[in-house]
Amino acid sequence: MVKIKGGTFNFGDFYEGTNTDAIPVHEVFVEDFKISKYEITYAQFDFFSEKNDLEKPKSDIEKRGSFMGNAFKLGTELVAAVAVGTIIGFILDSWFDTKPWLIIIFFFLGAAAGMLNVIRAANKMQKD
């Protein structure tokens, strides 16, 4: 382990670019800390975590897969609701001979229900 001396540092975007979180440049205090002199691989850290009964953090690949899964879920929620609404409208139109009015009405009802489902699912994902 190598000891890194802490201190006060200027932190932020010196060029005032697009990162508004880093403006204005401000002072930050960092305490002394130690860091490994050698690079540690995921496999080594996983081994250490298992031996010490620690929860392993998700790797970038796992996080990326999780994000893709959530995006796919949200898209599926919307498409499924629109499809179900349209099919119900089509069936009712054929029964009552009102083409195309019930298809149009149930298409929009399905779209509204799909958007509501997407909002609910996104809010739930945000809480988790």
Secondary structure, DSSP 8 states (H G I E B T S, - for coil): -EEE--EEEEES-TT--S-GGG-S-EEEEE--EEE-SS---HHHHHHHHHHTT------HHHHHHHHHHHHHHHHHHHHHHHHHHHHHHHHHHHHHT-TTHHHHHHHHHHHHHHHHHHHHHHHHHHH-
